[in-house]
Amino acid sequence: MMVDDPRGLILESYRIEGITEGQCRSIFLDWALGIQLGEDMVAKIQSLLDHYGPDNPDHPMTGVLREGLAKGQEPKRRGGRSARVPS
């Protein structure tokens, strides 16, 4: 088992034959909810992609991980006072 997938959720998604993108998204969300506050989610997703992606480039979970990585690197929207007051 990978250190970045302690419950084996991502691993199991790759083992499920015929899994859909929607099912992969649900599994990814469950995995993400298990990440401790303050941990680098982008680094964890990259680690999972590096581990599983090369052997499974067309798997729906690989696509979900790529999307999660892209979303994690986008600038965050600033709301409330921080959006109105310059840094």
N, C-alpha and C positions, 0 to 999 in steps of 0.2 A: 504494500500500500504506500502511496505517495504521502509525503509529509503535508503537502498542500491539499490533499484530499483524504483527511483522516477517517471519514466515515465511508469512503469508497463510492460516493454517489456518482462522481464523474466517470470513474472506471466502469461502474455497472451500466451507465447509460451507453457506453461504447459496446457493451456485451449484448444489449437488447436488440435482437434482430427486428428490423422494420420500425424502429422508434421514429417518431415524428419530431419535427422542429418544435411544435407546441409542447410535447412531452419533455423535450430537452430543456426548454425554457423553464418549465416547472421544476425540473431537477436542479437546474442552475440556480434558481431562486432559493430553493431549499439549501443548497450548498452555500450560497452567499449569506444567508441568514445565520449560518454557523461560524462565520468569520468574526473574530473578536474585534471590538472597537479599537482602532489605532493600528491594526495590521494593514499592510500594504496590499490591497486587493488587486491592483494592477499587476504587481509583481507575482502574486499567486496565480492570476489568470495566465500570465505569460509563461509561468512555469508549467502549468497544465497544458498549454498549447505546445510548448517545446517537447513535452513528454508524449502526448497523445496525437498531436496534429500531424506529424510527418507520416505516420502509418495509416492515418484516417483522414486524408485531406477533404473528402467529400461527405463525411459524416455530418449529420445535422448538429451534433454537439460541438464539432469543430467550428461550424458557422456561428453558433451561439457564443462560444468562447471568444471568437474574433470580434463579434459585435460588442460583447461585454468589455473587451480590451479597448476598443475604439471609444466606447461611451465613457470609460473610466479615465481616458486621457483628454476628453473635451473639457474646456474651461467651465467651471461651475457658474451658474446664474447667481448673481448677488441680489438679494432682496432686502426689503426693509430699509433701515437707516443706512446700511453699508452701500446700498445702490445709489443713494442720494448724496452721500457725503464722500468726496474724493479721499483716497487713501493717503 
